Amino acid sequence: MSDVTENGMPQSGEARDFARFKLDRVSTPCFVVDEVAIESNLKILADVKVQSGAKVFLALKAFSMFSLAPLVMKYLDGVCASGVYEARLAKEKFCLLRGEVATYCAAFKADDMRSILETSDHVIFNSVGQKEKYGWMVKAANKHVGLRINPEHSEGTVPRYDPCSPNSRLGVPISQITADDLAGVDGIHMHTLCEQGFEPLQRTWQAALPKLKPYLADLKWINFGGGHHITRDDYDRAGLIAMIKEIRETYELDVYLEPGEAVALDAGILVGEIIDITKNEMNLAITNISATCHMPDVTEAPYRPAMLGEGDAGDVYRFGGPSCLAGDVIGDYQRDAGFAIGDRFAFLDQAHYSMVKTNTFNGIPLPSIVIWNSKTDELKTVRKFGYDDFLNRLS
């Protein structure tokens, strides 16, 4: 497991079947995603939705691997998007035949609304002003109008990942909500968690409920957003199911959940190679994996990703990327056999967020994307990136 506590990112880092995956089967750098592990997570989410009556969406901001869209839509009710491009991806690749698309953005541009309305079933506004400006268009298109609220109850410990931190720009503070603000609103959206269990959600709901009660009878749904680590072994799924059923029965509301990481938790690795080893008071391993380009959350959170096969013996090596950024450091690692130039290694739990956040700073190549089936051992290359992918982002 990762050595980071809840709320501090992340709570994952299990090798699962990757413990027997031969790293030399792929070129580096490379994301390897186990479709069996993805399906295992999806089955858990499907069981929660069946038992609770909730609708469960995939959050594309965390996992946008549309090559697995048929598998995702076999189990879930739809996807949620964070803007015009994700909404189009949602409709074209995930929900062309079935499923709902819910789109939220901190602010919509007028030029984007036509596309948003063509691709989305729910349009969720971040402010009352945006709702007043565009809500009539959503109604005219016979789509759902949503409003994001800030329950002003903080459960996070990393401010940049806490939507309820002081002066947050995300959602209407619940203390400011009036009946007029909710006029024409079909549902409210309340995304407050980050890689957390059920208890923080329960406490947030209990804190928000007294202020929301006067308005619930006029609403059709409530969306609890993402950040729910429902597929983690220690998640209180029974508690979640009971809370959702109580909300549905007591207030006659549909309930939506938008997990992202939970779909891809512990389902992917990022394979790299040691290019050089130097020393500056400690051993330094220069790799073709860049925290800056391939795993930005490592420096943004920050956190230390778990490594496949790491141990607690042997010399310590500080792993870093090939970029010119001094802070392109991944973490300190050791294993019994030590490390040498040319060695392959893999960071665990990299299917979510890492893939959608990659960039080509310094002209560093993007990792290839491969699907592995841990039952059949079939390996399929989905995408390889080259110079043109770098060139086409520039001018």
N, C-alpha and C positions, 0 to 999 in steps of 0.2 A: 504493500500500500504506500501511497504518497505520505510524506511526513508533514503534511500541512493540516491544520485543524479545520473543522467546519466553519464556514463563513470566510476563511482565509485563503481558499482555493489551493489545490483541489482535494477531493475526497476519493479519487480513483487512482488507478495504477496497478491493477491486477494483470498478470501475464495471460491468464486463461490459456487457450490453446496455442498462443504465440510462443509458449515455452518450447514447442517442438518445431517451430517454423525455421527453416534454414535460410539465414539472411543472405547467403550468396546466390539465392535464386532470383534476386532482383538487382537491377542497376541502382546506383545511389546518386542523389537522394531519392527516396521513394516512400510514398504513403502506401501502406498495405492495410486494407479493410477486410475484416472477416465477415462475410454476409451471414454466416451462421450466428455469430454473436449479435449482429444487428437484428436478426429475426427473433432471437431469444429475448432481447429487450422489448421488441415490438409486441411479443406475445404477453409479456407482463403488463404493458400499457393497455393492451386490448382487454385483458382480464379486469383491470381496474375500471375501464369504461363500461364494460358489461355489468359488473357488479354494482357500480355507483349510479349508472345512468348518465354520466358526464359524456361530453364530446371531447375527444383528444386530438389536438393538432400537432404537427411537426413544426418547430420553429426553424425556418430556413436560415436565419442568421447564424445558427450554430452548426447546421448540417444541411448542405445543399446538394448532396450527391445524387443528381437526378438519374444517373444510371441505375440506382436502386429504387427509383420512384414506384415501380409496380409492386415491389415488396412492401414499401411503406404504406401504400394505399390499400394493400390487402388487409391491413390491420387498423389503420387510423381513419379519422373522419375528415381530414383535410389538412391544410397547412396555414401557417401565419407568415406574413411578409412584413418587411420594415420599410418599404418604399416601392417606387414604380417598377424598378427592374426585378426585384424579388417577386412582386405581384405577378408580373408577366411570366416569370419562370414558374411560379406556382400554378398558374392556369395552363400554360403550355405543356409542362412536363409532369406535373403531379395530378392536377384536377381537371384535365381535359374531358374525361369521361364521367367522373364522379368526384364528390367531395367539395367542401366549402373552402373559400379563401378569405381569411381575415387580414386586413392590411392596416397597420398602425404606422404613423410617422410623427416625429416631433413637430413637423410643419409641412403641409402639402403646398406645392406650387400650383397656381391656377393652370399652367400649361400641362400639368401631369394628371389633372382630375379626369379627363376623358379616358385615359388609359386605365387609371385606377378603377373607374366605374365599370369598364369593360371586363376587368379581370377579377374583381373582388365582390364577395357577397356581404362582407362586413367592412365598413370603413370607420376606423376608430380615430377620433380626434384627440389631440393633446391639450387643447385649450377651448374655452367657451367661445372665444373669438373665431377660431377656425370652424367650430361647429356651426356658429351663426352664419359664417361666410359661405360654407359649402354644404351644410347639412341638407338644405332644400334640394340640391342636386342629387344627393344620395337617395332621398325619399322619392324624387321624381323617377329615378332609375329602379325603384322598388327594391332597394338594398337596405341593409341594416345600418343605422347610425349608432356609433358607440362613442363614449367619452372616457378617457383615461383619468383616473383620480389618483391622488397621492394620499394614502391613509395617514400620513404623518406619524407612522409607527416604524421605527428603524430596527431591523434585525441583522443588518450587515455590519461587518467590522472593517471592510476595505471601502473607503469613501467613494472611490471612482466607480465601484460596482454596486453602490447602494442608491437606488432610486429615491429613497426617503431621506437622504442626507440633507443637512441644512442648505437652503437656497437651490434645491434641486429644480431643474427645468422640466422634469418629466411628470406630467399629470397636474390636474387641478387640485390644490390642497383641499382636503376634505372639510376643513374648517371654513372654507369659503363657499362651499356648494350651497346653492339655493334651488327651490323648486323651478324657478325660471330657467336656471342653467340646464336643467334636465328636461325641459320641454322639447318634445320631438326626439328624445333619446331612447333607443330601444334597449341599450344595455351599457353596463359600466365595465371598464377594464382596470385591473389592479395588479400590475406586475411589480413585485417588491423583493423577490428572492434571488439568490445567486448560489447555485450548487448546494442547496440546503434540504433538510429533512422536513417532515410533516409539522413538527412542533412550531417552527417559526411561522408557517402559514396559519396554523390554528390561532396563535397569539395575535397575528395581524388581523384576522377576521374578527376575533373577539373585541379587539380595540376599535375596529371600524364600524361594527354592527350598530351600536347605539346611535351613531350619526347618520347611518344609511337607512335605518328602519323606516323613517317617515316616507321614503321614496320607493321602496322596494316593490310595493303593490303596483306601481305604474311601469315597472320595467319587465322586460321579457327574459333577460339573461344577465349573468355575471361571468366575466372572464378573469380567471386568476393568473393569467400570463404564464411565464416560464420560471426557470430556476429551481424546479422540483426534481430532485434526484430519485425519482420514483423507482428506478430499476436497481438501485443500490440494495444490497442484501439487508442492510440495517434500517431501511426506510419503513416507517409505520404505515404500510398500505391499508391495513384494516382501519386505522384511524382516519385516513384520508377518505376512504369509501364511506365511512359512517358520517363524516362531516358533510360530504357532498349530498348524500341521501337526505340528511336533515334539512339542508338548504333547499333542495328541490321540493321536498314535501311541505315544509313550513311556509315558504315564500313563493312557491309555484314558479320558480325560475329555472331556466336551463343553465347548466354550469359547463364552462369551457376551461380546459387546461392546455397550455402550450409548451410542453417540454421540448427541449432541443438536445441538450447533452444526454438526457436520459435515453434517447433513441440510440445514440452512438457510444454510450459509456463503455470503456474498456474494449472497444471493438476495432481499434486501429492502432498501428504503430508507424513511426517515422524512422526509416532505416538510413543510416549514414555510414561514413567511412572516415577513419583517421588519416589525414593527409600529411601531417608533420607533427613531431614532438619536440618541444623546446623546454628550456628551464629558466625561470627567473624567481629564485628562492623556492619555487615549487614546480612540479611537473605540469606542463601546459600541453594539451592536446588540441591541435588545430584540425577542425573537421570540415566536411562539406555540408554540414547542417548549420544554419544560421538562426540564432534566436531572433534576431532582428527581422529576417526575411521569411522564415519558415514557422516560427513559434512565437509570434509577438507577445502573447500573454506572459511568456517567461520574463520579459523585461517590464511589461506594463503592470502586471498584478502586484508584485512579482511573485514567481514561484519556481520551484525546482522540479522538473519532470522526472518521474521514476525511469530507471534504465532497466531493460531486460537483462537479467542475469547478474546484476550488480551484487556485490557482497560487502562484508565488513572487514576484510583482510586485504593485504597488499598495499602498494603505494597509492597515494591519492593523486589524481590527475584533475586539473581544471579544464573542462571542455569549453571551447569557444568556437565561433564561426569564422569564415574566411573574409568577412567584410572589414572595412577600415574603421568601423565604429569601435572605440575602445570598450564600450559597454556591451558588445556582442558576446556575452558570457552566458553559458547555459547552466553550469553548476559544477560541483566537485564530485568525482566518482571514483570508486575503487572496485576491483574484483580480484579474486584469488589468483588468476592467471596473469594479471597485469594487463597493460595495453601496449601495442606496437603499431608502427606505421603500416597502413593497409588493413588493419582490423576493421571488421564490420561491427556495428552496434545498433541498438534500436531504443528509441524512447517510447514509453507506453502511453496509452490513452490519448492518441493524437488525431483521432478521426473527427472530433468536433472542434470547432473554432479554428484550429491550426490551418486546416485546408482552406477555409473561407477567408482567412486573413493573410495568406501568403502574398509577398510582393517581390519585386526584382531590384531592390536597392543595390547599387554597386554592380548591376548587371549579373547578379548571382542567379543561376538557373533555378527554376521552379521544380519541386519534386514531381516525379511521375506519380500516377495514381493506378493502383493495382487492386483488384478484388480477388480475395482468397476464400475458398470454401474449406473450412477446417474439417468437414466430414469427408468430402471426396478428395481433398488435396488439390483440386483444380485451381489454377492460377490464371487470371485473365487481366491483361493490360488494358485499362480503360482510356488512359491519356498519357501521352508524352509531350513535354513542352520543349520548345527550342528557341532559337534566336528571334524568329518572327514574333513569338509571343511577347518577348521583351521589346522588340522594335515597335510593335503596334500600340504600345502604351505610351510611346513618346511621339514627338512631332519634329 
